[in-house]
Amino acid sequence: MKSSVEPLEGNKVKLYIEVDEAEFEKDIEQAFRAIAREVKLPGFRNGKAPRRVLEARIGLGPAREQALRDAIPQYLGKAVREHDVDLVSTPDVEITGGQEDGLVEFEAECEVRPEIAVPGYAGLRIELDSPVPTEAEITDARDEELKQGGSLADVDRPAEAGDFLTLDLAATRDGEEVMGLNTEDWSYELGQGWVADDFDEQVTGANVGDVLTFTTTPKGTDEPADMTVTVKAIQALELPELTDEWVADNTGEFETVEEWDASIRERLTETKLQGVRQTVGFKLNEALVELVEAEAPESMVRSEMQNQAEQMVRQLQAQGIDFQAWMSATGQDPQQFIESTRPQAEQAVKADLALRAVAAAEQIEVDDHELEMEYSRMAMQYGQKAKDIRKAYESNDAVPELLAQIRKSKAMDWLLHHVEMVDAAGEVIDRDLILGHTHDHDDHDHDHDEDPAVAAGRIIAEVDAAQADAAEADTAEADTDEADTDEADTDEADTDDEHPDGEDS
């Protein structure tokens, strides 16, 4: 087989392939063996009729036609690998010679992944939430724990947020009681937002003995009700005095206020840090995509749309939701469903192109050891042997794409170690803290709590998941009106779940 490649405009190339008659003869022989299994001839077992008999009976034409159908994709795949053609869609193949006899010639017009430049990638800056808790956050956390040892005391003033009120509650609609909204001596913490959207607003500022009447729409219903609220008591939660003795008696772990405060600060820092780490990949991905000026190729976008749609279907099925029923409920047809994933698909394609561009610009490569490590990682993930994983990739010509994915992970890792991270105030955030480094390092010799490729790969997966979730949220938006209707149709007795019948509410 001989092949050559010619660049075309618009991210396309044309492959020219020639297969001499001697080489193609093996494909014809293979085609005759396939035909033998389909054709029954007297005196021969199925599949055992010799070629000369078949050729005499049906001629050479059907076998040559079968050989062209079966062999051309294989020769095309070989040429693609030989010339390192990065296909992004099915090639358009035209046979130009050899349909009847002689040299087989065909050409394939191939759309390839564009190579882009991403100017400014080395100076990316992303804004993250600060991982350092404020003093107000620490105070609030401390007060929340102190509340466990607090006590209620009557206050002689108008009710305000945070007070505990004892209320008699009555609600009617057209003279009939509204189920679940009639109770006595109900203890309610003002500010919780229960009962109705404006309930707290109506009660704030009331005094003991006040009888409030107003009309509002209880939550879980779509019709207003007449409400009468009697304020029988107003109490404030008094926190215990914070002393070393209180800490020693109530925390069971710390002896002093200083030790307890340090533990609260550490816990809040870890919680905030985990939250920031879950967003850093998505923020970096967004910033990187904004640098991409080229349009995402439509063929790549449509392929990604299909992938995201299939992933969303699997997610629905994993949740026990019938996809066809869900489609019917949301009033979508399959094409609308797939099209709804377009924004996220375009972002994903641009991110793919950008990461490949960074890998090329930084001359990031993948060595044999890294490839073997990836086979081992997947073997552990899927409970298989690494050699079987390798064989599957090799037999399906999927190794180049796997290498590209590893390069993208390494490019993401490079970006993570060069992006500037700041908080909302513009203050620089310690990148080592976000990335989980165990000690200081330079840009080329860094130590991780997590392997760089694994960390970057995980972050890419989190970005993909976030994009898929966003796509699912967009496609589910059509559900809103129906959900609202269902909620409005719900029996008013459902308000028992959200509204008071007594102290448990």
PyMOL commands that set and color helices and strands:
alter all, ss='L'
color gray80, all
select helices_A, chain A and resi 21-38+51-58+61-82+121-123+135-149+199-203+244-250+257-290+298-318+323-330+334-339+342-361+368-382+386-395+399-416+431-435+452-489+492-497
alter helices_A, ss='H'
color red, helices_A
select strands_A, chain A and resi 2-8+12-19+92-97+104-111+125-127+151-154+164-173+176-177+183-189+211-216+225-238+420-422
alter strands_A, ss='S'
color yellow, strands_A
deselect
rebuild
show_as cartoon
